Amino acid sequence: MVTSCAASFGLPPLHDPDQVMEDQARLIDSIVIDGQVTTVVSPLKFDPDTESETLTYVIHGEPLQVLAEAGSWQMVVSVLDGYLGWLDHSAVSATVLEPTHTVSIPLAHVYEAPDLKSNPVRTLPMGAYVTATSSSQNGFTPLSDGNWVFAKHLSVVREFVDDPVQVAEKFLGVPYLWGGRTALGMDCSALVQIALAACGCRAHRDSCTQFESLGRLLVGEEKPMRGDLAFFPGHVGWMVDSTHILHANATNMAVTVDPVEDVIGWIAAETDERPFTGYRRL
């Protein structure tokens, strides 16, 4: 099945007003969907090798374009953000189910039956796509695979919230994981991307392309406020007030809230680059 991301997955075009994607060798602005992630979460690799660098992680139901095969690996493009990499073929289905809902909390259990005492069969992260087959029963929504999710843990596709910081705050304490995009582990730019996705904004995956594409740079005497993004070399986070940042960081190996000045100090101790890049307002 080949379909369109915007039409069937309820997402707008990738937010890339200055077309920075054109200069990124590992990014492809694809709207072709001929595959879908079937695992809860899987690493997208630089090369078709388990020991290769993990570029990012893809999550359940995520739409893919399949470009090539090499043994047990498939070269794919994550249609959500254009990332190109290699997935183990066991994580990819050629059958694409048009989603009806997304998971709207950090982690949601999938059950065998519409009963909180039934066996959980998997746990899906925020942003995972699922397909419901009928109306809810006993507070649970039936899925196309015969299992059930508590209805209040799902949002209808194209149903978005307004406050990305409030979404990001749900991940406070989540462990840091390079390339991670779920409550099982995430990195700094994923915290931005996932929070924006919940608000209907399809943003770039990496902090460098987020800096080039999101909002406007604060200048002069403008002061940061809640909802602004703070950027550093290779790092980004959400401002929760005028002086504190919510971010997934390797210093604490977790999502934490810290004074911006402390973060500048951490980065200054590790690099010769200018330790603070700027604030951007969405």
Backbone bond lengths (Angstrom), bond angles and torsions (degrees), N, CA, C in turn:
res aa  C-N    CA-C-N  psi(-1)  N-CA   C-N-CA  omega(-1)  CA-C   N-CA-C  phi
1 M - - - 1.459 - - 1.516 109.28 -
2 V 1.314 117.65 129.31 1.455 122.48 176.23 1.517 108.06 -116.81
3 T 1.317 116.37 126.94 1.458 119.89 -175.64 1.518 110.40 -142.23
4 S 1.314 117.24 -173.72 1.465 122.22 -176.54 1.516 110.49 -112.76
5 C 1.308 116.48 134.83 1.457 121.29 -178.03 1.520 111.57 -59.67
6 A 1.319 117.48 -49.67 1.457 121.08 -175.72 1.522 111.08 -62.32
7 A 1.330 116.84 -39.31 1.455 120.11 -175.66 1.519 112.43 -73.37
8 S 1.318 117.96 -45.38 1.460 120.01 -170.70 1.521 114.55 -99.66
9 F 1.324 118.62 -20.96 1.454 120.71 -178.49 1.524 112.68 -108.30
10 G 1.319 116.66 3.19 1.452 120.63 170.26 1.508 115.43 68.54
11 L 1.319 117.24 26.35 1.455 119.98 -178.10 1.522 111.39 -113.92
12 P 1.321 117.12 147.01 1.464 120.77 176.06 1.519 110.24 -74.97
13 P 1.324 118.51 173.77 1.467 120.74 173.63 1.530 110.59 -58.57
14 L 1.317 116.07 151.63 1.463 120.46 176.94 1.518 109.92 -55.83
15 H 1.335 116.02 131.01 1.463 120.17 -177.77 1.532 109.36 -74.69
16 D 1.303 115.78 102.00 1.469 122.09 -175.08 1.529 108.79 -148.36
17 P 1.347 117.60 64.01 1.466 120.74 -171.41 1.516 114.16 -61.56
18 D 1.326 117.95 -29.12 1.465 120.87 -179.54 1.520 112.55 -102.33
19 Q 1.327 116.26 10.40 1.459 123.01 175.79 1.533 112.37 54.73
20 V 1.326 115.55 45.94 1.468 119.88 178.74 1.522 111.22 -68.42
21 M 1.337 116.94 -21.48 1.460 120.17 179.09 1.521 111.75 -59.32
22 E 1.313 116.89 -31.20 1.462 120.36 -176.65 1.525 112.62 -61.35
23 D 1.341 116.99 -23.55 1.463 120.90 -178.22 1.524 112.64 -97.84
24 Q 1.347 117.39 6.24 1.461 121.18 -176.79 1.524 110.02 -109.05
25 A 1.333 116.31 115.15 1.464 120.85 -174.45 1.523 112.72 -64.98
26 R 1.334 117.69 -28.63 1.465 120.10 -176.22 1.522 112.52 -96.27
27 L 1.325 118.64 11.62 1.459 121.72 -179.96 1.524 110.55 -119.16
28 I 1.327 115.64 135.34 1.457 121.94 177.58 1.525 108.08 -132.80
29 D 1.312 116.85 126.19 1.461 120.72 179.92 1.520 108.77 -83.05
30 S 1.312 115.13 85.45 1.462 120.78 -175.40 1.520 111.21 -100.94
31 I 1.332 116.27 142.73 1.457 121.27 171.00 1.529 110.78 -118.75
32 V 1.329 116.44 6.52 1.459 121.52 -179.59 1.525 109.89 -90.21
33 I 1.316 116.99 126.49 1.454 121.94 178.73 1.523 108.80 -117.97
34 D 1.337 115.63 112.01 1.459 119.34 175.61 1.523 111.69 -130.75
35 G 1.322 116.04 16.85 1.452 122.10 176.15 1.518 109.78 -157.45
36 Q 1.329 115.24 166.16 1.459 120.41 -177.89 1.522 108.95 -150.94
37 V 1.337 116.66 142.84 1.462 121.29 179.58 1.524 109.36 -72.52
38 T 1.332 115.91 130.02 1.466 120.61 -179.18 1.522 112.85 -105.67
39 T 1.312 117.79 -18.77 1.462 121.10 179.63 1.532 109.81 -82.08
40 V 1.324 116.63 168.40 1.467 120.49 174.83 1.527 109.69 -64.15
41 V 1.314 115.89 -48.14 1.463 121.88 177.48 1.525 107.82 -158.67
42 S 1.332 116.88 141.65 1.464 120.77 -179.71 1.521 110.00 -143.23
43 P 1.347 117.56 146.03 1.459 120.42 179.06 1.525 111.68 -77.30
44 L 1.317 115.47 135.55 1.467 121.85 172.86 1.524 106.74 -94.14
45 K 1.335 117.21 119.00 1.461 122.30 -170.28 1.528 111.92 -100.19
46 F 1.333 115.43 153.69 1.459 121.93 177.12 1.522 110.73 -67.53
47 D 1.322 116.26 -41.98 1.468 123.10 178.02 1.523 109.22 -125.08
48 P 1.337 118.68 162.40 1.461 121.72 179.10 1.529 111.49 -76.66
49 D 1.337 114.65 70.50 1.459 121.09 -174.47 1.526 107.30 -157.53
50 T 1.323 117.20 132.73 1.464 120.25 -179.15 1.520 112.45 -62.03
51 E 1.337 117.21 -25.12 1.464 120.70 -179.83 1.526 112.37 -88.01
52 S 1.317 117.65 -3.44 1.457 121.22 -179.17 1.525 110.89 -70.38
53 E 1.324 115.77 160.45 1.466 121.64 179.21 1.527 110.74 -59.75
54 T 1.333 115.27 136.36 1.464 120.85 173.20 1.514 109.06 -83.93
55 L 1.326 116.21 122.39 1.459 121.68 -179.49 1.524 111.25 -83.68
56 T 1.316 115.80 -44.76 1.457 123.35 179.94 1.520 106.71 -164.34
57 Y 1.311 116.44 -178.74 1.460 121.12 173.95 1.521 108.73 -120.00
58 V 1.311 116.31 141.89 1.459 121.45 174.40 1.522 108.27 -105.64
59 I 1.329 116.82 152.56 1.461 120.22 -172.63 1.524 111.07 -123.22
60 H 1.296 115.09 168.08 1.456 123.33 -171.86 1.532 112.77 -51.98
61 G 1.310 115.17 129.46 1.461 120.74 176.83 1.503 114.98 83.66
62 E 1.330 117.83 -4.53 1.464 120.92 -176.54 1.531 110.34 -64.45
63 P 1.328 117.85 134.54 1.465 120.84 -178.17 1.520 112.14 -76.54
64 L 1.331 115.61 142.38 1.455 122.10 -176.54 1.523 110.52 -132.27
65 Q 1.330 115.15 150.91 1.450 120.90 162.31 1.518 106.98 -107.33
66 V 1.320 116.89 128.24 1.466 121.71 -179.64 1.519 108.69 -96.96
67 L 1.353 116.31 123.16 1.463 121.09 -174.36 1.523 113.32 -104.65
68 A 1.336 117.51 -33.38 1.466 119.53 -174.49 1.519 109.77 -162.13
69 E 1.335 115.77 170.15 1.455 121.89 176.74 1.521 109.68 -132.42
70 A 1.329 115.45 148.29 1.466 122.09 175.45 1.520 107.39 -147.29
71 G 1.319 116.61 98.91 1.454 120.43 -177.09 1.512 110.52 64.50
72 S 1.326 115.89 -123.02 1.459 120.75 -179.09 1.528 112.30 -91.61
73 W 1.336 116.01 12.52 1.468 120.55 -176.76 1.521 111.11 -114.23
74 Q 1.325 115.46 152.70 1.450 121.75 173.81 1.526 109.82 -126.72
75 M 1.338 115.44 133.25 1.461 119.87 173.05 1.526 107.75 -81.84
76 V 1.327 116.14 123.82 1.458 120.28 -175.04 1.527 110.58 -132.14
77 V 1.301 114.60 161.41 1.463 122.76 168.89 1.519 107.01 -114.69
78 S 1.339 116.78 125.75 1.448 119.64 170.73 1.529 107.41 -73.72
79 V 1.322 116.45 111.35 1.458 120.38 -173.65 1.527 111.41 -64.71
80 L 1.322 117.51 -24.19 1.462 119.78 -177.92 1.521 112.62 -64.65
81 D 1.346 117.19 -39.58 1.460 118.91 -177.10 1.524 113.79 -133.01
82 G 1.331 117.34 4.48 1.457 120.68 174.29 1.508 115.77 82.03
83 Y 1.353 118.00 5.88 1.468 119.64 -177.05 1.531 110.71 -69.67
84 L 1.323 115.57 131.92 1.464 123.28 179.46 1.522 109.33 -104.08
85 G 1.322 116.59 129.98 1.459 119.84 178.15 1.515 110.77 -171.46
86 W 1.329 115.57 -167.83 1.467 122.03 -174.96 1.526 110.00 -114.80
87 L 1.348 114.51 134.27 1.462 121.93 176.18 1.519 109.67 -121.14
88 D 1.328 116.32 143.79 1.461 119.75 169.57 1.522 108.06 -60.60
89 H 1.307 116.90 136.38 1.471 121.24 -174.25 1.524 112.32 -59.84
90 S 1.339 117.63 -24.73 1.461 120.50 -178.90 1.528 112.40 -68.04
91 A 1.340 116.14 -14.60 1.467 120.44 179.84 1.518 112.45 -92.16
92 V 1.342 117.33 -2.00 1.463 121.52 -172.70 1.520 110.98 -120.33
93 S 1.324 115.84 133.10 1.458 121.11 172.78 1.521 109.07 -114.23
94 A 1.332 115.73 137.61 1.459 120.10 176.65 1.523 111.70 -80.74
95 T 1.328 116.18 -10.02 1.466 121.05 175.53 1.525 108.65 -90.83
96 V 1.320 116.07 118.13 1.461 120.98 -178.31 1.525 108.75 -103.47
97 L 1.330 115.81 118.79 1.462 121.26 177.24 1.521 109.00 -96.93
98 E 1.310 116.69 123.91 1.459 118.87 178.63 1.523 109.21 -65.40
99 P 1.327 117.62 122.99 1.469 119.64 -174.25 1.522 112.35 -76.11
100 T 1.315 114.40 151.90 1.463 120.81 174.12 1.524 111.95 -110.37
101 H 1.347 116.10 -24.31 1.465 120.95 -175.04 1.531 110.53 -142.58
102 T 1.317 114.84 161.87 1.464 121.90 168.16 1.520 108.92 -125.76
103 V 1.318 116.21 153.70 1.462 121.00 174.41 1.526 108.18 -71.25
104 S 1.328 116.53 131.41 1.462 120.83 -172.41 1.521 113.91 -114.07
105 I 1.332 117.46 3.96 1.461 121.71 174.74 1.525 107.81 -120.07
106 P 1.328 118.89 165.69 1.469 119.38 -175.77 1.518 114.33 -54.97
107 L 1.336 117.92 -42.07 1.458 121.60 178.14 1.524 108.92 -145.20
108 A 1.331 116.49 135.32 1.459 121.05 179.54 1.526 109.79 -130.18
109 H 1.325 116.83 131.66 1.463 121.05 177.22 1.525 110.57 -77.99
110 V 1.324 115.08 143.75 1.462 122.84 171.85 1.526 106.39 -107.55
111 Y 1.350 116.08 127.20 1.460 121.44 -173.59 1.526 111.89 -110.93
112 E 1.335 114.95 159.02 1.463 120.96 177.85 1.524 112.18 -71.17
113 A 1.328 116.18 -28.59 1.462 121.10 -175.30 1.526 108.91 -143.17
114 P 1.333 118.34 163.22 1.464 121.34 179.78 1.525 111.37 -77.56
115 D 1.309 114.96 62.95 1.462 121.91 -173.97 1.521 107.97 -153.24
116 L 1.320 117.42 127.28 1.469 120.22 -177.12 1.522 112.86 -64.08
117 K 1.343 117.54 -15.82 1.462 120.87 178.94 1.524 112.56 -94.53
118 S 1.331 116.73 -2.29 1.465 118.66 178.46 1.519 110.39 -75.73
119 N 1.332 116.06 169.00 1.458 120.35 -175.30 1.530 111.34 -72.68
120 P 1.338 117.37 130.81 1.468 119.61 171.12 1.523 109.58 -77.15
121 V 1.332 116.85 134.71 1.464 119.97 -176.97 1.523 112.27 -103.61
122 R 1.315 117.75 -23.29 1.462 122.37 175.82 1.517 108.91 -165.54
123 T 1.313 116.10 170.34 1.456 121.65 176.52 1.520 108.07 -127.64
124 L 1.329 117.00 125.60 1.459 121.80 -175.68 1.526 111.03 -105.98
125 P 1.331 116.86 143.24 1.464 120.74 -179.17 1.526 112.31 -86.77
126 M 1.326 115.44 165.38 1.454 120.52 174.75 1.528 110.61 -55.26
127 G 1.327 115.22 136.38 1.457 120.46 -179.75 1.503 114.62 92.79
128 A 1.346 117.56 -11.52 1.469 119.88 176.99 1.521 109.29 -63.69
129 Y 1.330 115.12 139.75 1.461 120.67 178.53 1.524 110.37 -93.93
130 V 1.331 115.85 137.98 1.455 121.32 175.72 1.530 108.68 -136.41
131 T 1.326 115.30 162.72 1.452 121.25 -179.33 1.523 109.15 -122.49
132 A 1.322 116.06 117.02 1.458 121.39 177.94 1.527 109.28 -86.24
133 T 1.331 115.36 149.30 1.462 120.11 -176.74 1.525 113.47 -107.12
134 S 1.335 117.12 -19.22 1.464 120.77 178.95 1.518 108.48 -162.36
135 S 1.307 116.90 -174.24 1.458 120.52 -178.41 1.527 110.90 -73.54
136 S 1.318 115.99 163.11 1.462 121.67 -175.52 1.526 111.95 -67.73
137 Q 1.329 114.34 151.97 1.460 121.99 175.05 1.515 108.32 -130.32
138 N 1.314 115.98 131.71 1.464 120.42 177.09 1.531 112.04 55.27
139 G 1.344 116.00 28.89 1.462 120.10 179.02 1.502 114.39 85.60
140 F 1.346 117.95 2.45 1.458 122.79 -179.27 1.529 110.19 -115.53
141 T 1.334 115.64 146.38 1.462 121.99 179.37 1.527 110.05 -101.66
142 P 1.344 118.43 128.64 1.470 121.00 179.30 1.526 111.23 -79.30
143 L 1.329 115.56 138.33 1.459 121.54 -178.65 1.527 110.65 -105.98
144 S 1.318 114.82 165.45 1.466 121.13 -177.16 1.521 112.81 -64.09
145 D 1.335 118.28 -22.03 1.464 120.75 179.24 1.524 112.47 -89.35
146 G 1.327 117.40 5.20 1.458 120.87 178.22 1.511 114.43 91.99
147 N 1.320 117.47 -3.83 1.458 121.38 179.78 1.528 110.64 -97.03
148 W 1.342 116.12 -178.02 1.454 121.16 -170.86 1.533 111.17 -137.13
149 V 1.342 115.85 146.71 1.475 122.33 174.08 1.523 108.16 -127.79
150 F 1.315 116.63 140.66 1.461 120.62 176.09 1.527 108.38 -57.84
151 A 1.321 116.75 126.03 1.464 121.74 -169.55 1.520 113.24 -59.86
152 K 1.331 117.57 -34.63 1.463 120.23 -177.74 1.530 112.41 -72.75
153 H 1.329 116.96 -7.22 1.460 120.97 177.41 1.531 112.16 -92.57
154 L 1.333 116.14 4.40 1.457 121.84 -178.38 1.524 110.92 -121.58
155 S 1.325 115.29 151.55 1.461 122.00 169.68 1.519 108.17 -120.63
156 V 1.303 115.77 145.58 1.454 120.59 176.00 1.529 108.63 -66.61
157 V 1.331 116.88 139.36 1.460 120.46 175.03 1.530 108.90 -53.50
158 R 1.324 115.84 137.54 1.471 124.95 -176.05 1.523 113.02 76.79
159 E 1.326 117.49 8.76 1.468 121.57 174.86 1.528 107.31 -103.18
160 F 1.330 116.57 113.43 1.456 120.86 -172.44 1.532 110.87 -120.38
161 V 1.328 115.25 162.47 1.462 122.09 175.62 1.525 109.02 -103.46
162 D 1.342 116.17 175.89 1.460 120.32 -171.77 1.529 115.25 -105.14
163 D 1.333 117.70 -22.39 1.468 120.37 -169.85 1.530 110.68 -116.63
164 P 1.337 118.32 101.49 1.463 119.53 -179.33 1.526 113.54 -66.12
165 V 1.327 118.03 -30.04 1.467 119.82 179.50 1.524 110.00 -67.15
166 Q 1.311 116.59 -39.34 1.460 119.96 177.66 1.526 110.72 -61.95
167 V 1.322 116.76 -37.34 1.468 120.39 175.41 1.527 109.40 -65.21
168 A 1.331 117.42 -48.40 1.464 121.30 -177.92 1.522 111.83 -60.63
169 E 1.324 117.07 -34.13 1.470 120.56 -178.90 1.525 112.34 -64.47
170 K 1.322 117.83 -21.78 1.466 120.92 177.34 1.526 112.13 -65.54
171 F 1.333 116.99 -17.25 1.464 121.28 -177.06 1.530 112.43 -99.33
172 L 1.312 117.56 9.22 1.461 120.53 178.82 1.531 109.75 -56.84
173 G 1.327 116.82 127.75 1.458 122.03 -179.68 1.514 114.91 92.46
174 V 1.333 117.72 -9.73 1.468 120.79 178.37 1.528 109.25 -63.06
175 P 1.330 119.55 139.21 1.461 120.59 -179.22 1.520 112.35 -67.11
176 Y 1.328 114.85 147.74 1.467 120.76 176.59 1.528 109.15 -74.46
177 L 1.326 115.63 137.72 1.463 121.09 174.72 1.519 108.49 -146.12
178 W 1.304 116.79 121.47 1.458 121.16 178.03 1.532 109.27 -57.85
179 G 1.313 116.48 123.46 1.460 121.52 -179.63 1.508 114.64 83.82
180 G 1.348 117.64 -10.67 1.458 121.20 -175.69 1.518 113.06 -69.62
181 R 1.332 115.09 148.23 1.458 120.64 -177.91 1.525 111.75 -135.50
182 T 1.341 117.84 22.32 1.455 120.59 -176.67 1.528 109.95 -138.70
183 A 1.340 114.61 174.08 1.457 120.51 177.22 1.523 112.57 -69.13
184 L 1.330 117.39 -8.70 1.462 121.09 172.87 1.525 110.78 -77.96
185 G 1.323 116.89 -15.61 1.455 123.51 179.46 1.512 109.56 160.44
186 M 1.339 116.74 135.56 1.463 119.76 -179.73 1.514 110.59 -150.99
187 D 1.337 114.17 162.27 1.460 119.76 176.12 1.525 109.60 -109.36
188 C 1.331 115.31 -178.68 1.459 119.99 -169.78 1.517 113.44 -63.98
189 S 1.317 117.46 -46.10 1.461 119.66 -175.99 1.523 111.58 -73.39
190 A 1.337 117.84 -25.98 1.464 120.38 175.01 1.517 110.86 -65.74
191 L 1.336 117.21 -36.58 1.460 120.60 178.37 1.526 110.66 -61.86
192 V 1.307 116.47 -34.24 1.461 121.12 175.92 1.519 110.28 -74.02
193 Q 1.318 117.13 -48.76 1.467 121.69 -176.36 1.525 111.99 -61.32
194 I 1.329 117.69 -45.44 1.453 121.74 -176.93 1.522 111.11 -67.23
195 A 1.338 116.71 -42.14 1.466 120.10 179.37 1.525 110.93 -64.19
196 L 1.323 117.14 -39.90 1.459 120.14 178.39 1.524 111.10 -69.22
197 A 1.330 117.58 -37.41 1.464 120.62 178.85 1.527 110.81 -60.14
198 A 1.338 116.71 -38.27 1.463 120.32 178.89 1.523 111.78 -65.44
199 C 1.333 115.79 -19.36 1.467 121.69 178.67 1.526 112.33 -100.88
200 G 1.324 116.73 6.91 1.454 120.43 175.88 1.505 115.10 88.66
201 C 1.337 117.73 14.31 1.467 121.33 178.50 1.526 108.94 -108.52
202 R 1.317 116.53 120.90 1.467 122.46 179.96 1.522 108.05 -93.01
203 A 1.338 116.12 99.70 1.462 122.15 -170.04 1.524 111.53 -106.25
204 H 1.333 114.95 163.38 1.456 121.44 175.37 1.524 110.96 -62.06
205 R 1.319 115.71 161.31 1.465 122.91 -175.36 1.516 113.17 -85.95
206 D 1.341 119.31 -37.35 1.462 122.37 -171.76 1.530 111.60 -100.19
207 S 1.331 115.36 153.13 1.467 119.42 -177.06 1.526 112.07 -64.11
208 C 1.333 117.92 -33.37 1.471 119.33 -178.24 1.523 110.90 -66.14
209 T 1.323 117.74 -43.01 1.464 120.20 178.97 1.527 111.43 -76.78
210 Q 1.319 117.52 -26.58 1.464 119.99 172.82 1.529 110.58 -65.37
211 F 1.327 116.58 -40.93 1.464 119.91 178.66 1.530 111.05 -61.85
212 E 1.318 116.09 -37.97 1.464 120.16 -177.37 1.525 113.33 -78.27
213 S 1.322 117.53 -16.51 1.467 118.93 -171.28 1.524 115.54 -119.55
214 L 1.331 118.82 -20.48 1.454 120.36 -172.37 1.528 112.11 -100.69
215 G 1.316 116.19 125.91 1.452 121.45 171.19 1.509 114.88 63.39
216 R 1.331 114.48 -157.87 1.471 121.21 179.39 1.514 109.66 -128.02
217 L 1.304 116.03 150.86 1.463 122.09 -179.36 1.527 110.20 -74.53
218 L 1.325 117.17 131.62 1.462 120.25 173.64 1.522 108.85 -72.19
219 V 1.304 116.08 138.83 1.463 120.83 -175.96 1.522 110.05 -131.62
220 G 1.328 114.28 163.43 1.455 120.63 174.36 1.514 112.76 59.73
221 E 1.333 115.16 -128.46 1.466 121.50 -176.33 1.531 112.65 -92.01
222 E 1.331 117.71 8.51 1.460 119.39 179.44 1.531 110.60 -63.87
223 K 1.322 115.62 134.36 1.456 121.55 -178.89 1.526 110.57 -104.10
224 P 1.324 116.92 142.60 1.467 118.96 178.56 1.517 111.56 -69.13
225 M 1.317 116.39 156.06 1.454 122.19 177.26 1.521 109.00 -144.01
226 R 1.312 115.97 173.56 1.457 121.53 179.72 1.532 109.77 -54.37
227 G 1.325 115.71 133.38 1.450 120.73 179.63 1.511 114.33 97.76
228 D 1.343 117.63 -13.87 1.462 119.87 173.52 1.527 109.31 -75.81
229 L 1.318 115.52 159.94 1.461 121.78 174.78 1.525 109.23 -105.10
230 A 1.334 116.68 135.78 1.464 122.23 175.85 1.523 108.31 -107.18
231 F 1.331 115.67 126.89 1.466 120.85 -176.44 1.523 111.01 -114.90
232 F 1.328 114.26 142.96 1.452 124.47 177.70 1.527 106.35 -135.11
233 P 1.319 119.63 170.75 1.473 119.21 175.62 1.533 110.91 -58.69
234 G 1.326 116.88 112.48 1.457 121.18 178.70 1.512 114.95 70.70
235 H 1.323 118.16 20.54 1.459 119.70 -174.91 1.523 110.27 -150.84
236 V 1.348 115.53 153.35 1.457 121.13 179.86 1.525 108.88 -156.23
237 G 1.320 115.76 154.77 1.452 120.45 175.65 1.512 111.44 -161.57
238 W 1.324 115.15 169.25 1.457 122.74 -179.79 1.528 110.64 -91.65
239 M 1.319 117.04 132.70 1.459 120.27 171.96 1.526 108.62 -77.29
240 V 1.346 116.70 126.98 1.461 120.74 177.33 1.520 111.31 -97.14
241 D 1.331 116.01 -16.56 1.460 123.32 171.04 1.514 106.22 -157.43
242 S 1.314 118.74 -158.83 1.467 120.18 -174.92 1.523 113.68 -78.34
243 T 1.342 118.21 -11.80 1.474 119.62 -174.17 1.528 114.46 -132.74
244 H 1.335 118.99 -8.45 1.462 121.09 -174.35 1.526 111.09 -119.69
245 I 1.327 114.10 144.51 1.456 121.70 -176.72 1.531 110.33 -118.61
246 L 1.325 116.38 137.15 1.458 123.61 171.44 1.513 106.97 -99.39
247 H 1.331 116.40 119.66 1.467 118.40 -172.90 1.521 111.01 -155.43
248 A 1.334 115.04 150.59 1.462 121.37 170.39 1.524 106.64 -86.06
249 N 1.314 117.16 120.99 1.461 118.71 -171.47 1.516 112.28 -140.06
250 A 1.334 115.04 149.28 1.459 121.72 -178.35 1.519 112.45 -78.33
251 T 1.326 117.96 -18.04 1.469 120.07 178.50 1.519 110.63 -63.58
252 N 1.322 116.50 -45.41 1.461 121.62 177.56 1.524 112.51 -99.02
253 M 1.355 116.99 -6.06 1.461 122.99 -174.96 1.530 111.05 51.40
254 A 1.335 114.85 42.88 1.458 120.51 -177.92 1.525 108.81 -166.94
255 V 1.324 115.10 170.50 1.463 121.36 170.47 1.523 107.41 -84.91
256 T 1.320 116.54 118.71 1.457 121.80 -176.19 1.525 110.42 -136.51
257 V 1.324 115.63 167.96 1.461 122.45 171.18 1.520 107.82 -109.32
258 D 1.341 116.16 126.75 1.453 120.90 -176.53 1.529 110.31 -141.09
259 P 1.333 117.52 154.75 1.463 119.30 172.95 1.529 110.42 -62.44
260 V 1.310 116.50 137.38 1.462 120.61 178.69 1.522 110.46 -56.60
261 E 1.331 117.45 -39.30 1.457 120.12 -179.26 1.522 111.92 -61.64
262 D 1.332 117.65 -34.45 1.462 120.50 176.38 1.528 110.44 -65.33
263 V 1.338 116.27 -43.28 1.462 120.09 -179.32 1.526 110.13 -63.42
264 I 1.325 116.86 -41.34 1.470 120.33 176.94 1.526 109.71 -58.65
265 G 1.324 117.09 -40.48 1.460 120.69 178.68 1.512 112.60 -65.00
266 W 1.341 117.30 -41.37 1.462 120.83 178.19 1.522 110.51 -59.52
267 I 1.320 114.90 -47.34 1.462 119.43 -175.29 1.526 110.83 -71.01
268 A 1.327 117.67 -37.22 1.466 121.15 178.59 1.526 111.09 -60.99
269 A 1.329 116.58 -31.71 1.465 120.48 -179.64 1.526 112.29 -76.01
270 E 1.344 116.89 -12.49 1.460 120.42 -174.76 1.519 114.07 -112.15
271 T 1.328 118.05 -10.36 1.457 119.77 -174.50 1.521 111.17 -145.83
272 D 1.324 115.45 155.73 1.462 120.52 174.77 1.523 111.38 -90.73
273 E 1.356 115.92 -4.61 1.455 119.45 178.45 1.537 110.61 -72.91
274 R 1.326 115.01 163.72 1.452 119.56 171.92 1.521 107.69 -60.42
275 P 1.353 118.94 122.79 1.470 120.42 -167.71 1.528 114.83 -76.71
276 F 1.326 118.12 -8.47 1.463 119.96 178.83 1.528 108.03 -133.93
277 T 1.356 115.56 129.56 1.449 121.22 -176.11 1.518 112.96 -93.99
278 G 1.343 116.50 -36.36 1.463 119.36 178.34 1.512 112.57 145.81
279 Y 1.334 113.90 169.05 1.470 121.41 174.54 1.519 108.88 -101.06
280 R 1.327 115.34 144.47 1.454 120.25 174.70 1.535 108.90 -127.57
281 R 1.324 114.60 139.43 1.477 121.16 -178.65 1.514 109.25 -109.31
282 L 1.316 116.23 127.92 1.451 122.17 -177.25 1.530 111.49 -78.02
